[in-house]
Amino acid sequence: MGNEISHSLLLELAESVRSIKQRLGGLETDVAALRKSVLNNNVDIVNNNVDCDKHSVEISKLKDHIFNAKLLEEGRSRSVRHHKPNDKRNQAKSLVLT
């Protein structure tokens, strides 16, 4: 009878080990899928950041075009708008001449 109990215990243990291996295999598959998902999400985040940077540059360019178009409508250009007369040069000339 002692041999029968130990044999049945061994069969039970073997079944438990098989069950645990199956669960571990399933968990390993789940972990691999989660890792892949996280990596894909990280790539998506990086791609979204790059897209945002590109969009920011394009928006900035559009703002510049709109600004220049408004200046042209007013008959001015950006260089004329930002031109400041050099008063110091004129003052120096008048000092030399007097």
C-alpha positions as CSV (number, residue, x, y, z in Angstrom):
1,M,0.0,0.0,0.0
2,G,2.9,2.4,0.7
3,N,4.1,2.0,-2.8
4,E,0.7,2.7,-4.2
5,I,0.4,6.0,-2.3
6,S,3.8,7.1,-3.3
7,H,3.1,6.2,-6.9
8,S,-0.2,8.1,-6.9
9,L,1.6,11.1,-5.2
10,L,4.2,11.0,-7.9
11,L,1.5,11.0,-10.6
12,E,-0.2,14.0,-8.8
13,L,3.1,15.8,-8.6
14,A,3.8,15.1,-12.2
15,E,0.4,16.5,-13.1
16,S,1.0,19.6,-10.9
17,V,4.4,20.2,-12.6
18,R,2.8,19.9,-16.1
19,S,0.1,22.4,-15.0
20,I,2.7,24.8,-13.6
21,K,4.7,24.5,-16.8
22,Q,1.6,25.3,-18.9
23,R,0.8,28.3,-16.7
24,L,4.4,29.5,-16.9
25,G,4.4,29.1,-20.7
26,G,1.2,31.2,-20.8
27,L,2.7,33.8,-18.5
28,E,5.9,33.9,-20.7
29,T,3.7,34.5,-23.7
30,D,1.8,37.2,-21.9
31,V,5.0,38.9,-20.8
32,A,6.4,38.8,-24.3
33,A,3.2,40.3,-25.7
34,L,3.3,43.1,-23.0
35,R,7.0,43.8,-23.8
36,K,6.2,44.1,-27.5
37,S,3.2,46.4,-26.7
38,V,5.4,48.6,-24.5
39,L,8.1,48.8,-27.2
40,N,5.5,49.7,-29.8
41,N,3.9,52.3,-27.5
42,N,7.4,53.8,-26.9
43,V,8.0,54.0,-30.7
44,D,4.6,55.6,-31.2
45,I,5.4,58.2,-28.5
46,V,8.8,59.0,-30.1
47,N,7.1,59.3,-33.6
48,N,4.4,61.5,-32.1
49,N,7.0,63.8,-30.6
50,V,8.8,64.0,-34.0
51,D,5.5,64.7,-35.7
52,C,4.8,67.5,-33.2
53,D,8.2,69.1,-33.8
54,K,7.6,68.9,-37.5
55,H,4.2,70.5,-37.1
56,S,5.6,73.3,-34.9
57,V,8.1,74.1,-37.6
58,E,5.4,74.1,-40.3
59,I,3.2,76.3,-38.1
60,S,6.0,78.7,-37.5
61,K,6.6,78.9,-41.3
62,L,2.9,79.6,-41.9
63,K,2.9,82.4,-39.3
64,D,5.9,83.9,-41.1
65,H,4.2,83.7,-44.5
66,I,1.0,85.3,-43.0
67,F,3.0,88.1,-41.4
68,N,4.9,88.8,-44.7
69,A,1.6,88.7,-46.7
70,K,0.1,91.3,-44.3
71,L,3.2,93.5,-44.7
72,L,3.0,93.2,-48.5
73,E,-0.7,94.2,-48.3
74,E,0.3,97.3,-46.4
75,G,3.0,98.0,-49.1
76,R,5.9,97.3,-46.8
77,S,8.5,94.6,-46.5
78,R,10.0,93.1,-43.4
79,S,13.4,94.7,-44.1
80,V,11.8,98.2,-44.4
81,R,9.8,97.7,-41.3
82,H,12.8,96.8,-39.2
83,H,15.1,99.5,-40.8
84,K,16.1,102.1,-38.2
85,P,18.1,105.2,-39.3
86,N,21.5,105.4,-37.9
87,D,21.2,108.7,-35.9
88,K,24.7,108.4,-34.5
89,R,26.2,108.5,-37.9
90,N,24.3,111.7,-38.8
91,Q,25.2,113.3,-35.5
92,A,28.9,112.5,-36.1
93,K,28.7,114.1,-39.5
94,S,27.1,117.3,-38.2
95,L,29.8,117.5,-35.5
96,V,32.6,117.2,-38.0
97,L,31.0,119.8,-40.4
98,T,30.5,122.4,-37.7
